[in-house]
């Protein structure tokens, strides 16, 4: 995976965040997304770690979502190349 990214599951739907966008996210946007900057960076780092052994043909990407206890969890989720084109 050449561009590092994370899908963030929010109340408004999934949002794709790319590595170069991390510094430009405002405090207001973080509040709207329901995540702290520290947690977002932690989730992004976990997604990068999970993707280290993944090949592009496996068609998975890191997705972060809040658990019922309020903590965020990052998982690899399969996607369809046709639907995401």
Secondary structure by P-SEA (a helix, b strand, c coil): ccbbbbbbbccccbbbbcccccccccaaaaaaacccaaaaaaaaaaaaaaacccccccbbbbbbbbccccbbbbbbbbbbccccc
